Amino acid sequence: MPSADDALEPQHLGVPALTVTAEPQDRSPEHAEPSRFIPHVQGLRAIAVLAVVLYHFWPARFSGGYVGVDIFFVISGFLITSHLMRELTASGSLRLGQFWARRARRLLPASLLVLLFCALVAMSPYLTPTSALPNEVREILASTFYVENWYLALNSADYLNHSGDPTTVQHYWSLSLEEQFYVMWPLLMLLAAWLGVKWFRGARRRSVITTLAVASVLSFVFCVVFTMTNPAPAYFVTFGRMWQFGVGAMVALVPMLRIRNAIGSFVLGWGGIAVLLFTIFTFDAQTPFPGYAAALPTLGAAAVIMASNHERWWYPTRVLAIRPAQFVGDISYSLYLWHWPLIIIAPSVPFWGLTIYHRLALLALCFVLAWLTKRFVEDPARGWKVLTSRPARVTLWSSLAAMVVVASVAGLAWAVNAPAYTAGVKALQDLRHNPPPCFGAAVVLDKSCAGTDFGDTILPAPGFAGVDRPTSPECFVQLNDARPVSCTFGSNDPNAPRVALIGDSHAYQLLSTFQAMADENGWQLVTYFKGACPWNTTPLATPGAFGAACTQWRDSVTAELKTAHIDAVFTAALATTPYSSDGYPSAHDAAVAGYRKAWSEMLDRGIPVITVVDNPVWETDPNKCLRTHEMTACDGERSAVLVANDPLRDAASGLDRATLLDFTDVFCGAEVCRPVVGGANIYRDQDHLTVTFTDTLKPWYAQAIGSALGSRGQ
């Protein structure tokens, strides 16, 4: 999250200022002590915000742009610690109410404006899918009260995984974390100063440095360990990020870290920038983050701040001070706030697309809105005399009132759309129990349904497809969870044929359909699912704890299958899963070999394996297009959304006792792939199928499994 603070020069922190002007204790001045603006820190802000924004616009090109947030954390630690230490040195204490009031006036007006905009957008079924409304409202509330990072952590959100349907306010996690820093950091400094006075002969500054350094080291250790054991929440948890603020704090508090030597400053500054660019262009979603990897952008940002010599125009301190960099740095806070909601909303806007021209136009709009917000919201609110001339509590109570107003608008968005949400739930249930004749895949696969025209029918409606998913999440393990969780459905007859359904989320998406098949055919269904972890022996290209957890899960599942009574296995997997080449000519060849090796245990025992070619994977959820465009306008080019060489196809081809199902012709024609077939809405997000659609494939799944069981005399 971009710090919205002005840059403050941290000079002479060890001695009181020569002149300290007494200020009323019941007023909230903008700055406790005089300060100097640092242009190159403002330029560093520009690098940080551009990294984040460009990453969100073009994640494949700027794959590590998410490190921009880490840069902001370092900047905030540097600036806020500088400011607090000046006041602590000059007065021996901190006026916390005034400090927090300044933060509120600086940050809340723009933040609450964007949240209010998002709440109003949530009221529109054209811009926000009805099925996503409950989560949208919950996250707006969490963002309003600065606990969004904890909401995401507790719900195991994966910030670096672009699947799913993120809300318009997901980016507020960093703002929430930084606000928590503003609460905890001055309290920690006050405690350290008190200890210094009481126990260390008045060595207040030394005590503060020692306390913050110890807290930062502990935070870094926690971050590394937690990233290895539980990476998704580790990205958001407050204490796992405190060390990055601490690095900035150390630059502020230790004078010898601010390098004024010309050569040293030149090397340090440009070296820091080179490190930041390296991470922006080489880190990606597979990088274990934050963990050890976060040390690179953190130290790179610290190095740029440490470079303090600006005598020559080619020094980084001077280059970062040029007018364009200063302008972007000035609007960085508002730019960060606005860009993400616009990216999420844009695909739902009528007549809008995802071409390069649309993206560039949207990027320009983000800059315009950021400048307008800076000019007419941020700056005026910061010096609003009705608040600055009154006690700090007036600002704090006014801030709380404004937050309640935004929360009320979010609640109103839910109240307005609650009837539609309830009706959508009922309609979805009715559709599953009573689908129309020749619905969905039958139009293509059933000869008797050829020529059936559903017109512009889309079921479930594009605004409600997001919740059309399996309802047994306890059977699906994710992230670093390596437990071989197994669920059993269907017949309880010990003599019933046992069918295993194994794989990643593209196997899990079939669960509801397979449950119904088991009930109808008298089978017993046993399942093993792990997100992003296909049933394959080839290691993933994903390093770190997640890749290790996937390998461990596979080994555990294989061990259980060796002793389990299974009559047939069905497996499915995402075709774009990144595999290690593992000694083979290519990752594709390694994946094919890995599938065959995983299946060999079953096949060697005479147990048939059935698999299916993966469905197309879209760049963004087709429902965003379907809500505002004609159906045909939402088709995707076959070459863009369909993996030509699915390793599952090659693994099953020509393999004895392996059956391959290929429904590509249902999804795609010769040139394009469709998001709607036979009136059935195929997708609930960019790559997962709705239960409604998978149900229309039930006869063909059942036939394949029945034939496999028949070959074993079941």
C-alpha positions in Angstrom: 0.0 0.0 0.0 1.5 3.4 -0.9 2.3 5.4 2.1 0.5 8.7 1.9 3.0 10.5 4.2 5.2 13.3 3.1 8.9 12.3 3.1 10.7 13.5 6.2 14.4 13.9 6.5 15.7 11.8 9.5 18.7 13.9 10.5 20.1 14.4 14.0 17.7 12.0 15.6 19.9 11.6 18.6 19.7 15.2 19.9 16.8 17.6 20.4 16.0 20.1 17.8 17.6 23.5 18.5 14.2 25.1 18.8 11.1 23.3 19.8 7.9 25.4 19.6 5.5 24.6 22.3 2.2 23.5 20.9 -1.3 23.2 22.5 -1.7 19.7 23.9 -5.3 19.5 22.8 -4.6 20.4 19.1 -3.4 18.2 16.3 -0.7 19.9 14.2 0.2 18.5 10.9 3.8 17.8 12.0 5.3 17.6 15.4 8.7 18.9 14.2 10.0 20.8 11.2 11.0 18.4 8.4 12.6 18.4 5.0 11.2 16.8 1.8 13.3 14.0 0.3 12.6 13.9 -3.5 14.3 10.6 -4.2 12.0 8.8 -1.7 9.0 10.3 -3.6 10.5 8.9 -6.8 10.9 5.5 -5.1 7.2 5.7 -4.4 6.7 6.1 -8.2 8.6 2.9 -8.9 6.6 1.0 -6.2 3.1 2.1 -7.4 3.9 1.6 -11.1 5.2 -1.9 -10.3 1.9 -2.8 -8.6 -0.4 -1.2 -11.2 1.4 -2.6 -14.2 1.5 -6.1 -12.5 -2.3 -5.9 -12.1 -2.8 -4.8 -15.7 -0.3 -7.1 -17.3 0.6 -9.9 -14.8 2.5 -11.9 -17.4 4.8 -9.1 -18.4 5.4 -7.6 -14.9 5.2 -10.9 -13.0 6.9 -9.7 -9.9 5.2 -6.3 -9.7 3.5 -7.3 -6.5 6.8 -6.4 -4.7 5.8 -2.8 -5.0 3.8 -3.2 -1.8 7.0 -4.4 0.0 8.7 -1.2 -1.2 5.9 0.9 0.3 6.3 -0.9 3.6 10.0 0.0 3.8 9.2 3.6 2.9 6.5 3.8 5.6 8.8 2.4 8.2 11.4 4.9 7.3 9.1 8.0 7.3 7.0 7.2 10.3 9.9 6.1 12.5 11.7 9.3 11.5 8.7 11.4 12.5 8.0 9.6 15.7 11.6 9.6 16.8 11.9 13.4 16.3 8.9 14.0 18.5 10.1 11.4 21.1 13.6 13.0 21.2 12.2 16.6 21.4 9.5 16.1 24.0 10.3 12.7 25.6 6.9 11.4 24.7 4.4 10.9 21.8 1.0 12.5 21.5 -0.7 9.4 20.2 -4.1 10.9 19.7 -2.7 13.6 17.5 -0.5 11.2 15.6 -3.5 8.9 14.8 -5.7 11.9 14.0 -3.1 13.1 11.4 -3.0 9.6 9.9 -6.8 9.6 9.7 -7.0 12.9 7.9 -4.3 11.8 5.6 -5.5 8.4 4.7 -9.2 8.1 5.3 -10.8 10.6 2.9 -9.5 9.0 -0.3 -9.8 5.5 1.1 -13.4 5.9 2.2 -14.2 7.6 -1.1 -13.1 4.6 -3.1 -14.8 2.2 -0.7 -18.0 4.2 -1.1 -17.7 3.9 -4.9 -17.2 0.2 -4.5 -20.3 -0.1 -2.3 -22.4 1.7 -4.9 -21.0 -0.5 -7.6 -22.0 -3.5 -5.5 -25.6 -2.4 -5.7 -25.6 -2.8 -9.5 -26.3 -6.4 -10.8 -24.7 -5.4 -14.1 -21.3 -4.5 -12.5 -21.3 -7.0 -9.6 -22.6 -10.6 -10.0 -25.3 -11.3 -7.6 -23.6 -14.5 -6.5 -20.5 -12.5 -5.5 -22.4 -9.9 -3.5 -22.1 -11.5 0.0 -18.4 -11.7 -0.2 -18.1 -8.3 -1.8 -20.0 -6.7 1.1 -18.0 -8.6 3.7 -14.8 -7.4 2.2 -15.9 -3.8 1.9 -16.8 -3.9 5.6 -13.5 -5.5 6.5 -11.6 -2.9 4.4 -13.6 0.0 6.0 -12.5 -1.1 9.5 -9.0 -2.0 8.4 -9.0 -5.8 8.9 -9.1 -6.8 5.3 -5.7 -8.5 5.6 -7.0 -10.7 8.4 -10.2 -11.5 6.6 -8.1 -12.7 3.6 -5.7 -14.6 5.8 -8.5 -16.4 7.7 -10.2 -17.3 4.4 -7.0 -18.6 2.9 -7.0 -16.3 0.0 -4.1 -16.6 -2.4 -3.1 -13.1 -3.6 -0.7 -14.4 -6.2 -3.1 -16.9 -7.7 -5.2 -15.1 -10.2 -8.0 -17.7 -10.3 -11.4 -17.1 -8.7 -13.3 -13.9 -8.5 -11.5 -11.3 -6.4 -13.5 -8.4 -5.0 -13.0 -4.8 -5.9 -11.4 -4.1 -2.5 -9.0 -7.0 -2.2 -6.1 -4.6 -2.5 -7.1 -3.0 0.7 -5.2 -5.8 2.6 -2.0 -3.7 2.5 -3.8 -0.5 3.6 -5.3 -2.5 6.5 -1.9 -3.9 7.5 -0.3 -0.5 7.3 -2.9 1.1 9.5 -2.3 -1.7 12.1 1.4 -0.7 11.8 0.4 2.9 12.6 -1.3 1.7 15.8 1.4 -0.7 17.0 4.6 1.0 16.1 4.3 4.2 18.2 3.2 2.1 21.1 6.2 -0.1 20.7 8.5 2.9 20.5 6.9 4.4 23.6 7.4 1.2 25.5 11.1 1.1 24.4 11.6 4.7 25.4 10.1 4.0 28.8 12.4 1.0 29.3 15.4 3.1 28.2 14.6 5.8 30.8 13.8 3.4 33.6 16.3 0.6 33.2 19.1 1.9 30.9 20.2 5.2 32.3 18.0 7.3 30.0 19.4 5.7 26.8 16.0 6.3 25.1 17.2 6.2 21.5 19.4 3.2 22.0 16.5 1.3 23.6 14.2 2.2 20.7 16.7 1.0 18.2 17.3 -2.3 20.1 13.6 -3.0 20.6 12.7 -2.3 17.0 15.6 -4.4 15.7 14.7 -7.4 17.9 11.0 -7.1 16.8 12.1 -7.0 13.2 14.3 -10.0 13.5 11.6 -12.0 15.2 9.1 -10.9 12.5 11.5 -12.0 9.7 12.0 -15.4 11.3 8.2 -15.8 11.7 7.7 -14.7 8.1 10.1 -17.2 6.7 8.7 -20.1 8.8 5.1 -19.2 8.2 5.7 -18.8 4.4 7.1 -22.3 4.3 4.3 -23.8 6.4 1.2 -21.8 5.3 2.0 -19.4 2.4 -1.4 -17.9 1.7 -2.1 -16.4 5.1 1.6 -15.6 5.5 1.1 -13.0 2.7 -1.4 -11.0 4.8 -0.6 -11.6 8.5 0.6 -8.4 10.2 3.5 -9.7 12.3 4.9 -11.5 9.2 5.4 -8.1 7.5 6.6 -5.9 10.4 10.2 -6.6 9.6 9.9 -4.7 6.4 8.8 -1.6 8.2 11.6 -2.3 10.6 14.2 -2.3 7.8 13.0 1.2 6.9 13.1 2.2 10.6 16.7 1.1 10.9 17.7 3.4 8.0 16.0 6.2 9.8 17.5 5.6 13.2 21.1 4.7 12.4 22.9 7.7 10.8 25.8 5.6 9.4 23.3 3.8 7.1 22.6 7.0 5.2 25.5 7.1 2.7 26.6 10.5 1.7 29.9 9.4 0.0 29.5 10.1 -3.7 30.7 6.7 -5.0 29.0 4.7 -2.2 25.7 6.5 -2.7 25.9 6.1 -6.5 26.6 2.3 -6.3 24.0 1.8 -3.5 21.3 3.8 -5.2 21.6 2.2 -8.7 22.2 -1.2 -7.2 19.0 -0.9 -5.2 17.1 0.1 -8.3 18.6 -2.8 -10.3 17.5 -5.2 -7.5 14.0 -3.9 -7.6 13.8 -4.2 -11.4 15.2 -7.7 -11.2 12.4 -8.8 -8.8 9.7 -7.0 -10.7 10.5 -8.8 -13.9 11.7 -12.2 -12.6 9.6 -13.0 -9.5 6.2 -14.6 -10.3 3.3 -16.4 -8.7 5.6 -19.5 -8.1 8.1 -17.5 -6.0 7.7 -18.5 -2.4 6.6 -15.1 -1.0 7.0 -13.3 1.3 9.6 -15.5 3.1 13.3 -15.2 2.2 12.4 -13.9 -1.3 10.9 -10.7 0.2 14.3 -9.7 1.5 15.4 -8.8 -2.0 12.9 -6.0 -2.7 13.0 -4.9 0.9 16.8 -4.4 1.0 16.7 -3.0 -2.5 14.2 -0.3 -1.4 16.3 0.3 1.7 19.4 0.8 -0.4 17.7 3.4 -2.5 16.7 5.3 0.6 20.2 5.0 2.1 21.7 6.7 -1.0 21.9 10.3 0.1 24.3 12.1 -2.2 22.6 14.1 -4.9 25.5 16.2 -6.3 25.4 15.0 -9.9 22.5 14.7 -12.3 23.2 11.0 -13.1 23.0 10.0 -9.4 19.9 7.9 -8.6 18.8 10.5 -6.0 18.6 13.1 -8.8 17.1 10.8 -11.5 14.3 9.8 -9.1 13.7 13.5 -8.4 12.7 14.4 -11.9 9.3 15.9 -12.4 7.4 12.9 -13.9 8.7 10.6 -11.0 7.6 13.2 -8.5 4.1 13.5 -10.0 3.6 9.8 -9.9 4.9 9.7 -6.4 2.5 12.5 -5.4 -0.5 10.6 -6.7 0.7 7.1 -5.7 -1.8 6.7 -2.8 -4.9 7.5 -4.9 -3.5 5.6 -7.9 -3.2 2.5 -5.8 -6.7 2.9 -4.4 -8.4 3.4 -7.8 -6.6 1.1 -10.2 -7.8 -2.3 -8.8 -11.6 -1.6 -8.6 -11.5 -0.3 -12.2 -9.7 -3.4 -13.4 -12.3 -5.6 -11.7 -15.2 -3.6 -13.0 -14.1 -2.9 -16.5 -14.9 -6.3 -18.1 -18.5 -6.0 -16.9 -19.0 -2.6 -18.5 -21.0 -2.7 -21.8 -19.0 -2.2 -25.0 -15.7 -2.6 -23.1 -13.1 -5.2 -23.9 -9.7 -6.5 -22.9 -7.7 -5.3 -25.9 -4.4 -3.4 -25.4 -6.2 -0.2 -26.3 -8.9 -0.8 -23.7 -6.2 -1.4 -21.1 -4.2 1.6 -22.0 -7.4 3.8 -21.8 -8.2 2.3 -18.4 -4.7 3.0 -17.2 -5.0 6.6 -18.3 -8.3 6.9 -16.5 -6.7 5.6 -13.3 -4.1 8.4 -13.5 -6.8 11.0 -14.1 -8.9 9.8 -11.1 -5.8 9.6 -8.9 -4.9 13.2 -9.7 -8.4 14.5 -9.2 -8.6 12.6 -5.8 -5.2 14.0 -4.8 -6.2 17.6 -5.8 -9.7 17.7 -4.5 -9.9 15.1 -1.7 -6.5 14.3 -0.2 -5.0 17.8 0.0 -8.0 19.7 1.2 -8.9 17.1 3.8 -5.4 17.1 5.3 -5.6 20.8 6.2 -9.3 21.1 6.9 -9.4 23.6 9.7 -12.7 22.3 11.2 -10.6 19.3 12.3 -7.1 20.6 12.6 -8.1 23.4 14.9 -9.9 21.1 17.3 -8.8 18.3 19.7 -7.6 15.0 18.1 -10.7 13.2 19.3 -12.9 15.3 17.0 -11.0 13.9 14.0 -11.1 10.4 15.4 -14.8 10.4 16.1 -15.5 12.0 12.7 -13.5 9.3 11.1 -15.5 6.6 12.9 -18.7 8.3 11.8 -17.5 8.3 8.1 -16.6 4.7 8.3 -20.0 3.8 9.7 -21.6 5.7 6.7 -19.6 3.7 4.2 -20.4 0.4 6.1 -24.1 1.4 6.0 -24.0 1.9 2.2 -22.4 -1.5 1.8 -25.2 -3.0 4.0 -27.7 -1.2 1.8 -26.2 -2.8 -1.2 -26.9 -6.2 0.3 -30.4 -5.3 1.4 -31.3 -4.1 -2.1 -30.1 -7.2 -3.8 -30.9 -9.8 -1.1 -34.2 -10.8 -2.7 -32.5 -11.4 -6.0 -29.8 -13.5 -4.3 -32.4 -15.6 -2.5 -34.3 -16.0 -5.8 -31.1 -17.0 -7.6 -30.4 -19.7 -5.0 -33.8 -21.2 -5.5 -33.6 -21.0 -9.3 -30.3 -22.8 -9.2 -31.7 -25.6 -7.1 -34.7 -25.9 -9.4 -32.5 -26.0 -12.4 -30.3 -28.8 -11.0 -33.4 -31.0 -10.3 -35.4 -30.1 -13.4 -33.1 -29.2 -16.3 -34.8 -28.5 -19.7 -34.7 -31.3 -22.4 -31.6 -31.4 -24.6 -29.9 -29.0 -22.2 -26.2 -28.2 -22.3 -23.8 -30.8 -23.7 -26.7 -32.9 -25.1 -27.1 -30.4 -27.9 -23.7 -31.5 -29.3 -23.4 -35.1 -28.0 -27.0 -36.5 -28.3 -28.0 -36.9 -32.0 -31.7 -36.7 -31.1 -31.1 -33.1 -29.8 -29.3 -31.8 -32.9 -30.7 -28.5 -34.0 -32.3 -27.6 -30.6 -32.1 -23.8 -30.2 -32.1 -22.2 -26.8 -31.9 -18.7 -28.2 -30.4 -16.3 -25.7 -31.1 -18.6 -22.7 -28.2 -18.7 -20.2 -28.7 -21.0 -17.1 -27.6 -20.4 -14.5 -27.7 -16.6 -15.1 -24.3 -15.0 -15.6 -24.7 -13.1 -12.3 -25.2 -16.3 -10.4 -22.9 -18.8 -12.0 -20.2 -18.1 -9.4 -21.9 -20.1 -6.6 -22.8 -23.1 -8.8 -20.0 -25.2 -7.3 -19.7 -28.5 -5.3 -20.9 -28.2 -1.7 -18.3 -30.4 0.1 -15.3 -28.1 0.6 -14.1 -30.3 3.5 -13.1 -32.9 1.0 -10.8 -30.4 -0.8 -7.3 -29.7 0.6 -5.4 -26.6 -0.5 -2.0 -24.9 -0.3 0.5 -26.6 2.1 -2.0 -29.0 3.5 -0.6 -32.5 2.6 -3.2 -34.6 4.4 -4.7 -37.3 2.1 -8.3 -36.3 3.0 -10.7 -38.8 1.7 -14.5 -38.6 1.5 -17.0 -41.3 0.7 -20.4 -40.9 -0.9 -23.1 -43.1 -2.4 -23.9 -46.7 -1.5 -23.1 -48.2 1.9 -23.3 -51.7 0.5 -19.9 -53.4 1.1 -20.3 -55.2 -2.2 -21.0 -52.0 -4.2 -18.5 -51.1 -7.0 -16.0 -48.5 -5.6 -15.0 -45.6 -7.9 -12.2 -43.2 -6.9 -12.3 -39.6 -8.1 -8.8 -38.1 -7.8 -7.1 -34.9 -8.8 -6.9 -31.1 -8.4 -9.7 -28.6 -8.6 -10.6 -29.7 -12.1 -11.4 -33.1 -10.6 -13.2 -31.5 -7.6 -15.5 -29.6 -10.0 -17.0 -32.9 -10.9 -17.8 -33.9 -7.4 -21.5 -33.0 -7.3 -22.2 -34.7 -10.6 -20.3 -37.9 -9.5 -22.2 -37.9 -6.2 -25.5 -38.0 -8.1 -24.1 -40.8 -10.4 -23.1 -42.9 -7.4 -26.5 -42.6 -5.9 -28.3 -43.4 -9.2 -26.0 -46.4 -10.1 -25.4 -47.9 -6.7 -21.7 -47.1 -6.7 -19.6 -46.1 -3.7 -17.6 -42.9 -4.5 -14.3 -42.2 -2.7 -12.5 -38.9 -3.4 -9.0 -37.4 -3.0 -8.6 -33.7 -4.0 -5.8 -31.2 -3.6 -5.8 -27.8 -5.2 -3.3 -27.3 -8.0 -1.9 -30.8 -7.4 -2.8 -33.3 -10.1 -2.4 -37.1 -9.6 1.0 -37.3 -11.2 4.5 -38.4 -10.0 6.4 -35.5 -11.8 7.3 -32.7 -9.3 5.7 -29.4 -9.9 7.8 -26.5 -11.1 6.5 -24.7 -8.0 9.3 -24.5 -5.5 9.1 -24.4 -1.7 6.5 -25.7 0.7 3.7 -25.9 -1.8 5.5 -28.1 -4.2 6.7 -30.3 -1.3 3.2 -30.6 0.1 1.9 -31.7 -3.3 4.6 -34.4 -3.5 3.8 -35.5 0.0 0.0 -35.6 -0.7 0.6 -37.7 -3.8 2.7 -40.2 -2.0 0.1 -40.5 0.8 -2.7 -41.0 -1.7 -0.7 -43.6 -3.6 0.0 -45.5 -0.3 -3.7 -45.5 0.6 -4.7 -46.7 -2.9 -2.3 -49.6 -2.6 -4.3 -51.1 0.2 -7.8 -49.8 -0.8 -10.4 -51.8 -2.6 -11.0 -49.8 -5.8 -12.8 -51.0 -8.9 -12.2 -47.9 -11.2 -10.4 -44.6 -11.0 -11.5 -41.3 -12.6 -9.0 -38.5 -12.7 -8.9 -35.0 -14.1 -6.5 -32.1 -14.0 -5.8 -28.5 -15.1 -3.8 -28.7 -18.4 -1.8 -25.6 -17.6 -0.2 -26.9 -14.4 3.5 -26.1 -14.3 5.6 -29.2 -14.1 9.3 -29.7 -13.7 11.1 -31.2 -16.7 12.5 -33.8 -14.3 15.2 -35.1 -16.7 12.9 -35.3 -19.7 13.3 -33.2 -22.9 10.4 -31.0 -21.9 7.9 -30.4 -19.0 5.2 -31.8 -21.2 7.0 -35.1 -21.7 7.7 -35.2 -17.9 4.0 -34.6 -17.2 3.0 -37.4 -19.6 5.4 -39.8 -18.0 4.3 -38.8 -14.5 0.7 -39.5 -15.2 1.5 -42.9 -16.6 3.7 -43.7 -13.6 1.0 -42.6 -11.1 -1.7 -44.7 -12.9 0.6 -47.8 -13.2 -0.2 -49.0 -9.7 -3.9 -49.2 -10.6 -3.4 -50.5 -14.1 -1.0 -53.2 -13.1 -3.7 -54.5 -10.7 -6.2 -54.5 -13.5 -8.0 -51.5 -12.3 -9.2 -49.3 -15.2 -8.4 -45.5 -15.2 -10.7 -43.0 -16.9 -9.6 -39.5 -17.6 -10.8 -36.5 -19.5 -9.2 -33.8 -21.7 -9.2 -30.5 -19.8 -11.7 -27.8 -20.5 -10.6 -24.4 -22.0 -9.1 -21.8 -19.6 -10.1 -18.2 -20.1 -8.1 -15.1 -19.3 -11.0 -13.7 -17.3 -14.4 -15.0 -16.1 -16.7 -15.2 -19.2 -19.6 -14.2 -17.0 -18.4 -10.7 -16.8 -18.8 -10.5 -20.6 -22.1 -12.4 -20.6 -23.7 -9.9 -18.1 -23.5 -7.0 -20.6 -22.8 -8.4 -24.0 -24.5 -10.7 -26.6 -23.6 -14.3 -26.1 -21.6 -14.6 -29.4 -19.5 -11.5 -28.4 -18.1 -13.5 -25.5 -16.7 -16.4 -27.5 -12.9 -16.9 -27.2 -10.4 -17.8 -29.9 -9.7 -21.6 -29.7 -6.0 -21.0 -29.9 -6.1 -18.6 -26.9 -8.2 -20.5 -24.4 -7.6 -24.2 -25.3 -4.3 -26.0 -24.5 -3.3 -27.8 -27.6 -1.2 -30.4 -26.0 -2.9 -31.6 -22.8 -0.6 -34.1 -21.2 -3.6 -36.1 -20.0 -4.5 -36.8 -23.6 -1.0 -38.0 -24.5 -0.8 -40.0 -21.3 -4.0 -42.0 -21.9 -3.6 -42.4 -25.7 -2.7 -46.0 -26.5 -2.5 -47.1 -22.9 -4.2 -50.4 -22.2 -7.1 -50.2 -19.7 -7.0 -46.4 -19.8 -10.1 -44.6 -21.2 -9.9 -41.0 -22.5 -12.9 -38.8 -22.7 -12.6 -35.8 -25.0 -15.4 -33.1 -24.9 -13.5 -30.5 -26.7 -16.1 -30.4 -29.5 -18.7 -29.5 -26.9 -16.7 -26.5 -25.7 -15.2 -25.4 -29.1 -15.9 -25.2 -32.8 -13.2 -25.0 -35.4 -12.2 -21.4 -34.6 -13.8 -20.4 -31.3 -14.7 -21.8 -27.9 -18.1 -20.9 -26.3 -19.0 -19.9 -22.7 -22.6 -21.2 -23.3 -23.7 -24.4 -24.9 -27.3 -25.6 -25.3 -28.5 -22.8 -22.9 -26.1 -24.0 -20.2 -23.6 -21.6 -18.7 -20.4 -23.5 -18.7 -18.1 -21.6 -16.4 -18.3 -20.3 -12.8 -15.0 -18.5 -13.2 -12.3 -18.4 -15.8 -11.5 -22.1 -15.8 -13.9 -24.0 -13.5 -17.1 -25.5 -14.7 -20.6 -25.0 -13.2 -22.2 -28.0 -11.6 -25.2 -27.3 -13.9 -23.0 -27.9 -17.0 -21.1 -30.9 -15.6 -24.5 -32.5 -14.9 -25.3 -32.3 -18.6 -22.2 -34.6 -19.2 -23.4 -37.1 -16.7 -24.6 -39.7 -19.2 -21.2 -39.8 -20.9 -19.3 -40.0 -17.6 -21.6 -42.8 -16.4 -21.2 -44.7 -19.6 -17.4 -44.6 -19.5 -17.3 -45.6 -15.8 -20.0 -48.3 -16.3 -18.0 -49.8 -19.2 -14.8 -49.8 -17.1 -16.6 -51.5 -14.3 -18.1 -54.0 -16.7 -14.7 -54.9 -17.9 -13.9 -56.1 -14.4 -17.2 -58.0 -14.1 -18.8 -55.5 -11.7 
